[in-house]
Amino acid sequence: MHGVTNELDLTISRLLCKPHFRHGREVCGADAAANFDRSTCGLTYGLDGVFLPFVNLLISVEAVVPAPE
């Protein structure tokens, strides 16, 4: 954010892989979460009590094994 790059540790809460009901190829899904202080990225507007300083980041991903060629 704002040109600032910081490392962030993600917590994976769910990870599941299983065959798809229609085509049988393996499908995997996962949920991950993290939070960070937005002032570390230079976002200081509203830190005087108007807005919370932390951002909650939630990521959901899904992947399918490609079909054989």
TIFI-996483 format. One record per residue (C-alpha): x, y negated, z negated; residue number from 1; residue in one letter. Coordinates in nm, 2 decimals. Layout:
N
<node><c1>X</c1><c2>Y</c2><c3>Z</c3><n>NUM</n><res>A</res></node>
...
***
This chain:
69
<node><c1>0.00</c1><c2>0.00</c2><c3>0.00</c3><n>1</n><res>M</res></node>
<node><c1>0.13</c1><c2>-0.34</c2><c3>0.09</c3><n>2</n><res>H</res></node>
<node><c1>0.44</c1><c2>-0.19</c2><c3>0.24</c3><n>3</n><res>G</res></node>
<node><c1>0.54</c1><c2>-0.02</c2><c3>-0.09</c3><n>4</n><res>V</res></node>
<node><c1>0.62</c1><c2>0.35</c2><c3>-0.10</c3><n>5</n><res>T</res></node>
<node><c1>0.62</c1><c2>0.54</c2><c3>-0.43</c3><n>6</n><res>N</res></node>
<node><c1>0.62</c1><c2>0.91</c2><c3>-0.50</c3><n>7</n><res>E</res></node>
<node><c1>0.30</c1><c2>1.05</c2><c3>-0.64</c3><n>8</n><res>L</res></node>
<node><c1>0.24</c1><c2>1.38</c2><c3>-0.81</c3><n>9</n><res>D</res></node>
<node><c1>-0.08</c1><c2>1.55</c2><c3>-0.69</c3><n>10</n><res>L</res></node>
<node><c1>-0.27</c1><c2>1.79</c2><c3>-0.91</c3><n>11</n><res>T</res></node>
<node><c1>-0.43</c1><c2>2.07</c2><c3>-0.71</c3><n>12</n><res>I</res></node>
<node><c1>-0.76</c1><c2>2.16</c2><c3>-0.87</c3><n>13</n><res>S</res></node>
<node><c1>-0.89</c1><c2>2.42</c2><c3>-0.62</c3><n>14</n><res>R</res></node>
<node><c1>-0.73</c1><c2>2.63</c2><c3>-0.35</c3><n>15</n><res>L</res></node>
<node><c1>-0.93</c1><c2>2.90</c2><c3>-0.16</c3><n>16</n><res>L</res></node>
<node><c1>-0.86</c1><c2>3.10</c2><c3>0.15</c3><n>17</n><res>C</res></node>
<node><c1>-1.10</c1><c2>3.35</c2><c3>0.31</c3><n>18</n><res>K</res></node>
<node><c1>-1.22</c1><c2>3.47</c2><c3>0.65</c3><n>19</n><res>P</res></node>
<node><c1>-1.47</c1><c2>3.24</c2><c3>0.82</c3><n>20</n><res>H</res></node>
<node><c1>-1.82</c1><c2>3.40</c2><c3>0.84</c3><n>21</n><res>F</res></node>
<node><c1>-1.85</c1><c2>3.34</c2><c3>1.22</c3><n>22</n><res>R</res></node>
<node><c1>-1.52</c1><c2>3.39</c2><c3>1.38</c3><n>23</n><res>H</res></node>
<node><c1>-1.33</c1><c2>3.58</c2><c3>1.12</c3><n>24</n><res>G</res></node>
<node><c1>-1.02</c1><c2>3.36</c2><c3>1.12</c3><n>25</n><res>R</res></node>
<node><c1>-0.87</c1><c2>3.26</c2><c3>0.79</c3><n>26</n><res>E</res></node>
<node><c1>-0.99</c1><c2>2.93</c2><c3>0.65</c3><n>27</n><res>V</res></node>
<node><c1>-0.83</c1><c2>2.75</c2><c3>0.36</c3><n>28</n><res>C</res></node>
<node><c1>-0.95</c1><c2>2.46</c2><c3>0.16</c3><n>29</n><res>G</res></node>
<node><c1>-0.80</c1><c2>2.26</c2><c3>-0.13</c3><n>30</n><res>A</res></node>
<node><c1>-0.88</c1><c2>1.96</c2><c3>-0.35</c3><n>31</n><res>D</res></node>
<node><c1>-0.61</c1><c2>1.74</c2><c3>-0.50</c3><n>32</n><res>A</res></node>
<node><c1>-0.61</c1><c2>1.44</c2><c3>-0.72</c3><n>33</n><res>A</res></node>
<node><c1>-0.38</c1><c2>1.17</c2><c3>-0.86</c3><n>34</n><res>A</res></node>
<node><c1>-0.40</c1><c2>0.82</c2><c3>-1.00</c3><n>35</n><res>N</res></node>
<node><c1>-0.16</c1><c2>0.53</c2><c3>-0.99</c3><n>36</n><res>F</res></node>
<node><c1>-0.13</c1><c2>0.17</c2><c3>-1.12</c3><n>37</n><res>D</res></node>
<node><c1>-0.21</c1><c2>-0.06</c2><c3>-0.82</c3><n>38</n><res>R</res></node>
<node><c1>0.01</c1><c2>-0.34</c2><c3>-0.97</c3><n>39</n><res>S</res></node>
<node><c1>0.32</c1><c2>-0.12</c2><c3>-0.87</c3><n>40</n><res>T</res></node>
<node><c1>0.22</c1><c2>-0.19</c2><c3>-0.51</c3><n>41</n><res>C</res></node>
<node><c1>0.19</c1><c2>-0.56</c2><c3>-0.55</c3><n>42</n><res>G</res></node>
<node><c1>-0.19</c1><c2>-0.56</c2><c3>-0.59</c3><n>43</n><res>L</res></node>
<node><c1>-0.24</c1><c2>-0.79</c2><c3>-0.88</c3><n>44</n><res>T</res></node>
<node><c1>-0.58</c1><c2>-0.96</c2><c3>-0.80</c3><n>45</n><res>Y</res></node>
<node><c1>-0.83</c1><c2>-0.91</c2><c3>-1.08</c3><n>46</n><res>G</res></node>
<node><c1>-0.59</c1><c2>-0.76</c2><c3>-1.33</c3><n>47</n><res>L</res></node>
<node><c1>-0.70</c1><c2>-1.02</c2><c3>-1.59</c3><n>48</n><res>D</res></node>
<node><c1>-0.99</c1><c2>-0.79</c2><c3>-1.68</c3><n>49</n><res>G</res></node>
<node><c1>-1.21</c1><c2>-0.81</c2><c3>-1.37</c3><n>50</n><res>V</res></node>
<node><c1>-1.09</c1><c2>-0.49</c2><c3>-1.21</c3><n>51</n><res>F</res></node>
<node><c1>-0.93</c1><c2>-0.18</c2><c3>-1.36</c3><n>52</n><res>L</res></node>
<node><c1>-0.56</c1><c2>-0.15</c2><c3>-1.28</c3><n>53</n><res>P</res></node>
<node><c1>-0.57</c1><c2>0.22</c2><c3>-1.18</c3><n>54</n><res>F</res></node>
<node><c1>-0.67</c1><c2>0.38</c2><c3>-0.86</c3><n>55</n><res>V</res></node>
<node><c1>-0.81</c1><c2>0.74</c2><c3>-0.85</c3><n>56</n><res>N</res></node>
<node><c1>-0.70</c1><c2>0.92</c2><c3>-0.54</c3><n>57</n><res>L</res></node>
<node><c1>-0.91</c1><c2>1.23</c2><c3>-0.44</c3><n>58</n><res>L</res></node>
<node><c1>-0.80</c1><c2>1.44</c2><c3>-0.14</c3><n>59</n><res>I</res></node>
<node><c1>-0.99</c1><c2>1.73</c2><c3>0.02</c3><n>60</n><res>S</res></node>
<node><c1>-0.84</c1><c2>1.94</c2><c3>0.30</c3><n>61</n><res>V</res></node>
<node><c1>-0.95</c1><c2>2.23</c2><c3>0.51</c3><n>62</n><res>E</res></node>
<node><c1>-0.74</c1><c2>2.42</c2><c3>0.76</c3><n>63</n><res>A</res></node>
<node><c1>-0.82</c1><c2>2.70</c2><c3>1.01</c3><n>64</n><res>V</res></node>
<node><c1>-0.57</c1><c2>2.95</c2><c3>1.15</c3><n>65</n><res>V</res></node>
<node><c1>-0.57</c1><c2>2.89</c2><c3>1.52</c3><n>66</n><res>P</res></node>
<node><c1>-0.72</c1><c2>3.14</c2><c3>1.76</c3><n>67</n><res>A</res></node>
<node><c1>-0.47</c1><c2>3.37</c2><c3>1.94</c3><n>68</n><res>P</res></node>
<node><c1>-0.38</c1><c2>3.26</c2><c3>2.29</c3><n>69</n><res>E</res></node>
***
